[in-house]
Every structure is written in structure tokens, then in C-alpha cells.
Amino acid sequence: QLRFAARLKSLDKDHPLAHRTAQIPEPTIHRSIKRKYQQQHSQFRTRLRRTNQLLPACERPTLLAPRLDQRIPLQTAPKEESAAEFNSWLRQVPPSTLMVYSDGSLSAEGIAGYGYTVHQQNSPITTGSGCIGPAEVFDAEAIGALEGLRAVLKLAQAPAQRIIVCLDNLAAATCLHGTASDSSQAVFLEFQALAATHGATHVRWIPGHTSIPGNEQADALAKMGCTLPEPPDVIPTLAYLRRIARQRPKAAFELWWQDAAPERYKKLKLTATTKCPPELRLPRHALHHLLAARTQHGDFADYHERFNHPDARLTCSCGRRKSPTHIFYCRKIPPQHRLRLVPSPESAISRALGCDFTRYIELGASSSFFGKICRRH
């Protein structure tokens, strides 16, 4: 439902579902007319409306035609080669060129900030930073580029000079001179309009954290922007809502697993995931033995006695009773294949049956334990 709510937020304002989820304005009450004679508009909360209200409102994007860009791709080489190429190119830039370095950052609390610095002849002219509230780094990168372009256009020499906007986010740089993203779409469209009005504004991608002075300065300003107060009446971005739609079910599932996990699973310190667990990549026969050892439901003496299986074989070929942990103590396993039970047998076995389950699988396969030593029949 949360993912569908995020999809509803991304629809164009003229989409039929957007009309069905729009809030009906409160009716105007005329004091000269009795209320019982005035039509009351009741807004029935359908399932579609309830789903849409799971996430807060955001700015709706407009359905745009794809903007074809025939220019050279922004990234044509690996990160290290791109950094060396940019530094070599920067030394050949005419002195009158205005360089705008922008960056975005996200704090541990989920607050996004941006920063920019304007350079000319490798010297900073003006800088700026700010906080944009609940958003993603992608949105902060776009706003940082826009604010940097606004700042450089206010300079007296800007109309006659070439402007190059440099940022280290490839997705944001692509949307700045290509098709605007549905998240922060108004920011991208405004940047494109200002760049078209100026006529000599270009966007260039640069690799981040490669000791490029302008980029490092913009990165520091963006981190400082995360600590600034949020602007009033801020609304979340669409990219932020999409992340929330992905994280909330995962967090709810993990919270449920903490209470609903079986006690033997808690001892093994097994965590739950909404994705495909790595155990499912195992062959079926290996997965069978692993799950049997974890759940203690399998070819074990206690299990057969509990369900009264008279024809079951209760002992291993070594003479000991079958148990989920017998593979770690069986005398018939060659010493070179045995698992070292350090720092303690309990912790080593829990680790082998839990997160480090590949050691359990390798132990059973290398010693042929289930095929020759401890057979079912």
C-alpha cells in the first residue's frame, strides 16, 4: 500500500486518479441561509483515498515529453581517470570562466542540505548553503546547482561570461540538461530556463571525493547546510516519500520479527529480511539439512520419539543418538574436516547454524556426513 501511495503522489495533476484523491475544499457557509438548506459535501474515504493519505502530500510532477540530448555523455571514463582529466582541463580554462561547484548531503537524522561555491581563476568568489528538510541527496544536488546558478547570475560579469556548473551526482547532472526528474521537477525546469536565458551555461559531472578543491569545499558547505534550520512550511520531496515507502514495511517487519521469532532462532541470532535470504541460493538437499538443524524438525532421535516413528533409525553409525548438533561431535568425521568449536562450543555452533551457515554446509559436504556416516535409513 505504501508503494502504491508513492505512485499516486507521482501522478500528473490531470490524471484521473489524482482527481479522485484530491481534497474537496470546504463548502462556503452563508450565514443568511439556514445550514440545513445548504448543501453539505461529504468526502467519503474510499480505499483509494485512505491509501493516498498514508504518505504526506508533496509537489505533484507534470507529465513531460522526453527531452532528447545529443551531447556527449557526462561520464566517459572511470572515476580516477575522470578526476585527472578534469584537473588537466581546469588548467586550460580561460580566466574569465565562472565555475560553480555544488553538492548535496544527508545527515544521520535524514535532513538534506546543499552547498555551492563560485570560483574564478581557482579562487572562490561567493559561497552559500542551506537546508531543504525531508528530501534526498538527489534533490539537494539539484537545489544546490540551482542556487549556485542564481548566485552567479547576480554577479555583474556573469551575463558576458561562460558559466560551468560542476556536481558529482551523475543522475542529477543528467536531469539538469536532459529530461527533468519527477522529484524536484520544478527545480530542474527552473535551472534549464535560467541556463537557456543565459545562453552560455554548461553542466559537467565531476567525480566526488577525489581532492578537487571546488568539490571538496561544496561538500563541506552541504554538510554545514544540514545543520541549519529548516525553511518554514517545507514539504517532503517525491524521492523522500519513495524512500519512506521502501523503509517503513522493512522496519515494521523487523519489529514484528523481534517479537514473533522462535526462541531457537533468537539463540542463533537470525535476522529477518524482506528480500531473498542467502540461504535460498543453496541446493535443495543442503537447505533441507540446514533448516532441519535450525528448527529441530528432521531426522533426529527426539523428533522421531515425539511423533512415535517406530521404524526410524535413532542412532548414528558411530553409536550416538541423532541430534541437530551431532555433526559437530561425531567421532567418524575425519579430524581435518571437523569444525573448531572456539571460543566456546555453544557460540561456534550457533554461528555455524546461523549467519555463518556456509561452514555447516561445507562440513556436511566435505565429510559426506548425511550420505555415508549418519544416514536416514
matplotlib code that plots the C-alpha trace (Angstrom):
import matplotlib.pyplot as plt

x = [0.0, 2.8, 4.5, 1.1, 0.7, 4.0, 3.0, -0.2, 1.9, 3.9, 0.9, 0.2, -2.4, -4.7, -4.5, -8.0, -6.6, -5.2, -8.7, -10.2, -7.6, -7.7, -9.1, -12.5, -12.5, -14.6, -18.0, -18.7, -21.2, -23.7, -24.9, -28.0, -29.2, -30.0, -27.4, -30.0, -30.8, -27.2, -25.7, -23.1, -20.3, -19.3, -16.0, -16.2, -12.9, -12.6, -9.8, -8.0, -8.2, -7.1, -4.1, -3.2, -3.3, -0.7, 2.0, 2.1, 1.4, 4.2, 4.6, 3.0, 5.1, 3.9, 3.9, 6.6, 7.8, 11.3, 14.0, 16.4, 20.0, 22.6, 25.6, 28.4, 27.7, 28.7, 30.8, 33.1, 35.8, 36.3, 36.4, 40.2, 40.7, 37.8, 39.4, 42.8, 41.1, 39.1, 42.2, 44.0, 41.0, 40.7, 44.2, 43.2, 40.0, 40.0, 40.4, 37.1, 35.1, 32.9, 32.9, 30.0, 30.7, 27.6, 26.9, 24.2, 24.4, 22.1, 22.5, 22.1, 18.7, 17.5, 17.8, 19.1, 21.3, 23.0, 26.1, 27.7, 30.8, 31.6, 35.2, 37.0, 40.7, 40.6, 39.6, 36.3, 34.0, 30.9, 29.5, 26.2, 24.5, 21.0, 18.7, 15.8, 14.2, 12.9, 14.5, 17.1, 20.7, 19.4, 17.1, 19.7, 22.1, 19.5, 18.7, 22.4, 23.0, 20.0, 21.1, 24.6, 23.4, 21.2, 24.1, 26.5, 23.9, 23.7, 27.3, 28.0, 30.3, 28.1, 26.0, 29.1, 31.0, 30.8, 29.3, 30.1, 28.1, 30.0, 28.5, 29.4, 25.9, 25.6, 21.8, 21.2, 23.6, 21.8, 18.4, 19.8, 20.5, 18.1, 14.6, 13.7, 13.0, 9.6, 11.2, 12.1, 10.9, 10.3, 13.9, 15.2, 12.9, 13.9, 17.6, 17.0, 15.1, 17.9, 20.6, 18.7, 18.2, 21.9, 22.9, 26.4, 25.7, 27.0, 26.7, 29.7, 29.9, 33.0, 33.9, 33.4, 35.9, 38.9, 40.6, 39.1, 39.2, 35.9, 34.0, 35.6, 34.5, 31.0, 30.8, 31.8, 29.2, 26.5, 27.2, 27.0, 23.7, 22.2, 22.7, 20.9, 17.2, 14.6, 12.6, 9.0, 6.2, 8.6, 7.0, 8.8, 10.0, 8.8, 12.2, 11.9, 8.4, 9.6, 12.4, 9.8, 7.6, 10.5, 11.7, 8.5, 7.5, 11.0, 11.1, 7.7, 8.7, 11.9, 9.9, 7.4, 10.3, 11.7, 8.5, 7.5, 10.8, 11.1, 13.3, 15.7, 16.0, 16.8, 19.6, 21.0, 20.8, 18.9, 17.7, 14.6, 14.7, 12.0, 14.5, 15.5, 17.6, 21.0, 20.0, 17.7, 20.7, 21.7, 20.9, 17.7, 19.3, 21.7, 18.9, 16.9, 19.6, 20.2, 16.5, 16.1, 19.0, 17.6, 14.1, 15.0, 12.3, 14.1, 15.9, 16.6, 16.0, 13.9, 11.8, 11.1, 10.2, 7.9, 5.9, 6.2, 8.0, 8.7, 10.7, 13.0, 16.7, 17.6, 21.4, 24.2, 26.7, 29.1, 26.5, 25.4, 21.8, 21.0, 20.6, 20.8, 24.3, 25.7, 27.5, 29.9, 30.8, 30.6, 33.7, 33.6, 34.2, 37.9, 39.8, 40.8, 37.1, 35.9, 34.9, 36.9, 34.5, 36.1, 35.8, 33.1, 31.1, 27.7, 28.8, 30.6, 27.6, 25.2, 27.3, 27.6, 23.9, 23.1, 24.8, 27.9, 25.8, 28.2, 30.6, 27.8, 27.2, 30.9, 31.2, 28.4, 29.6, 33.3, 32.8, 29.8, 28.1, 24.5, 25.3, 27.7, 28.1, 24.6, 22.2, 18.4, 17.8]
y = [0.0, 2.4, 1.9, 2.4, 5.6, 6.8, 6.0, 8.1, 11.0, 10.8, 11.1, 14.2, 16.6, 15.8, 12.1, 10.6, 9.0, 12.4, 13.9, 11.1, 11.5, 15.3, 17.0, 18.5, 22.2, 23.0, 24.5, 28.1, 28.7, 31.6, 33.0, 34.4, 30.9, 28.2, 25.5, 22.7, 24.2, 24.4, 21.5, 19.6, 18.0, 14.8, 13.3, 9.6, 8.0, 5.3, 2.7, 4.8, 8.0, 6.0, 4.7, 8.1, 9.5, 7.0, 9.5, 13.2, 15.5, 16.6, 18.7, 16.8, 16.5, 17.4, 14.8, 16.0, 14.7, 13.2, 15.7, 14.2, 15.2, 14.6, 15.8, 13.6, 11.5, 13.2, 10.3, 8.6, 7.2, 5.7, 7.9, 8.2, 8.9, 11.4, 13.3, 13.5, 14.6, 17.3, 18.7, 18.8, 20.5, 23.0, 24.3, 25.2, 27.0, 30.8, 33.1, 34.7, 31.5, 31.2, 27.8, 26.8, 23.8, 22.4, 19.4, 17.8, 16.0, 13.9, 13.9, 10.9, 12.3, 12.3, 16.1, 17.2, 20.2, 21.8, 23.9, 25.7, 27.8, 30.0, 30.1, 32.2, 31.5, 28.8, 31.4, 31.4, 34.5, 33.6, 30.7, 29.5, 26.7, 25.8, 23.2, 21.8, 19.5, 16.0, 15.2, 13.0, 13.8, 13.8, 16.7, 18.5, 18.2, 19.8, 22.7, 23.3, 23.6, 26.0, 28.2, 28.3, 29.3, 32.0, 33.3, 33.5, 35.2, 38.0, 38.9, 41.9, 40.0, 36.9, 37.9, 38.1, 35.1, 31.4, 29.5, 25.8, 24.1, 21.1, 18.5, 14.9, 13.3, 11.8, 11.3, 15.0, 16.3, 14.2, 15.7, 19.2, 19.2, 16.4, 15.2, 16.6, 14.1, 13.8, 14.5, 18.2, 18.7, 22.4, 22.9, 21.2, 23.1, 26.5, 25.6, 24.8, 28.0, 30.1, 28.3, 28.8, 32.5, 33.0, 31.0, 30.0, 27.8, 24.2, 21.3, 19.0, 15.9, 15.6, 12.6, 13.2, 12.8, 13.0, 16.0, 18.5, 21.8, 23.2, 20.0, 19.4, 23.0, 22.4, 19.1, 20.8, 23.6, 21.0, 19.2, 22.5, 23.2, 20.1, 21.7, 24.9, 25.3, 24.1, 26.6, 27.2, 25.3, 22.8, 19.7, 16.4, 15.6, 12.7, 10.9, 11.2, 9.6, 6.8, 6.0, 6.1, 3.7, 1.3, 1.6, 1.5, -2.0, -3.2, -1.5, -2.9, -6.4, -6.3, -5.0, -7.9, -10.4, -9.3, -10.5, -13.4, -15.1, -18.6, -18.9, -21.2, -18.6, -15.9, -18.1, -18.4, -14.6, -14.9, -11.7, -11.3, -9.7, -8.8, -9.7, -13.1, -14.6, -16.0, -19.5, -19.9, -20.0, -23.3, -26.6, -28.1, -31.1, -28.7, -26.3, -29.2, -30.2, -26.6, -25.9, -29.2, -28.3, -24.9, -25.9, -29.3, -30.9, -33.6, -37.0, -36.7, -39.1, -36.7, -35.8, -39.5, -40.3, -37.3, -38.4, -42.2, -43.3, -47.0, -47.7, -44.7, -45.1, -43.2, -43.6, -42.6, -45.1, -44.0, -45.2, -41.9, -40.5, -38.3, -34.7, -31.3, -30.7, -34.3, -33.4, -31.2, -34.1, -37.2, -39.4, -40.7, -37.3, -37.1, -34.6, -32.5, -31.9, -31.1, -27.6, -25.9, -25.0, -21.8, -19.6, -21.9, -24.9, -23.1, -19.9, -21.7, -24.0, -21.0, -19.2, -22.2, -22.7, -19.0, -16.2, -18.3, -21.2, -21.9, -23.6, -26.0, -26.8, -27.3, -29.6, -31.8, -31.9, -32.5, -35.3, -36.9, -36.9, -37.2, -39.6, -42.1, -41.5, -40.5, -42.0, -41.7, -45.5]
z = [0.0, 0.8, -2.6, -4.3, -2.3, -3.5, -7.1, -6.5, -5.4, -8.7, -11.0, -13.1, -11.7, -14.6, -14.1, -13.2, -10.0, -9.0, -9.2, -7.2, -4.4, -4.3, -1.2, -1.7, -0.5, 2.5, 1.4, 1.9, 4.7, 4.1, 7.3, 5.7, 4.8, 7.3, 7.3, 6.8, 3.4, 2.3, 0.5, 2.6, 0.7, 2.4, 1.4, 1.5, 2.4, -0.2, -0.2, -2.8, -0.6, 2.5, 0.6, -0.7, 2.9, 4.1, 3.0, 3.3, 0.4, -2.0, -5.1, -8.0, -11.1, -14.6, -17.4, -19.8, -23.1, -23.0, -23.8, -26.2, -25.6, -28.4, -26.4, -25.2, -22.1, -18.9, -17.7, -20.3, -18.1, -14.6, -11.5, -11.2, -14.9, -14.9, -11.9, -13.7, -16.9, -15.1, -13.4, -16.7, -18.4, -15.5, -16.1, -19.6, -18.8, -19.7, -16.7, -17.4, -17.0, -13.9, -12.2, -10.0, -7.7, -5.9, -3.7, -1.6, 1.7, 4.0, 7.8, 10.0, 11.1, 7.4, 6.9, 3.5, 2.8, -0.1, -0.7, -3.5, -4.2, -7.3, -8.5, -11.0, -11.7, -9.0, -6.3, -4.5, -5.2, -3.3, -1.4, 0.0, 1.8, 3.1, 4.5, 2.5, 5.1, 4.3, 1.0, -0.7, -1.7, -5.3, -4.5, -2.6, -5.5, -7.8, -5.4, -4.8, -8.6, -9.0, -6.0, -7.3, -10.8, -9.2, -7.2, -10.2, -12.4, -9.8, -10.4, -12.7, -15.0, -15.4, -18.4, -20.7, -19.3, -19.7, -16.7, -16.0, -13.2, -11.8, -9.5, -8.5, -8.8, -12.2, -12.0, -11.0, -13.7, -16.3, -15.4, -15.3, -19.1, -20.1, -19.1, -15.7, -13.0, -11.4, -8.0, -7.6, -11.2, -10.7, -9.7, -12.8, -15.0, -13.5, -13.8, -17.5, -18.1, -16.4, -18.4, -21.7, -20.9, -20.2, -23.3, -22.2, -19.2, -19.2, -16.9, -16.1, -14.0, -11.8, -9.6, -5.9, -3.1, -5.5, -3.9, -6.4, -4.3, -5.5, -5.0, -1.5, -0.5, -1.8, 0.1, 3.4, 2.8, 2.1, 5.4, 7.1, 5.4, 7.1, 10.5, 9.5, 10.5, 8.0, 6.0, 7.1, 5.5, 3.9, 2.2, 1.5, -2.0, -4.0, -3.7, 0.1, 0.0, -2.1, 0.4, 3.2, 1.3, 1.0, 4.6, 6.6, 5.6, 6.3, 9.7, 10.6, 9.5, 11.6, 14.6, 14.2, 13.9, 17.2, 19.0, 16.7, 16.1, 17.7, 20.7, 18.9, 16.1, 18.6, 20.0, 16.5, 16.1, 12.8, 11.4, 9.1, 5.7, 3.2, 0.4, -0.8, 2.0, 1.0, 2.3, -0.7, -3.0, -1.6, -3.3, -2.1, -0.2, 1.6, 2.5, 3.9, 6.3, 7.4, 8.1, 9.9, 12.2, 12.9, 13.6, 15.1, 12.9, 11.0, 11.2, 14.9, 17.8, 19.9, 16.9, 16.0, 19.6, 19.9, 16.9, 17.6, 14.5, 15.2, 12.0, 12.4, 13.0, 16.2, 16.3, 14.0, 12.7, 15.5, 18.1, 19.4, 19.2, 16.3, 17.2, 15.4, 16.8, 16.5, 13.3, 15.3, 17.7, 15.6, 16.0, 12.4, 10.9, 9.9, 12.0, 9.0, 8.3, 11.9, 12.9, 15.6, 18.4, 19.6, 21.6, 23.0, 21.6, 22.1, 20.3, 17.5, 16.8, 16.9, 14.4, 12.1, 12.1, 11.9, 10.0, 9.0, 7.7, 4.9, 7.4, 8.3, 4.6, 3.9, 6.9, 5.8, 2.2, 2.8, 5.3, 3.5, 6.9, 5.7, 2.8, 4.5, 8.2, 9.5, 7.0, 7.4, 7.0]

ax = plt.figure().add_subplot(projection="3d")
ax.plot(x, y, z, "-o")
ax.set_aspect("equal")
plt.show()
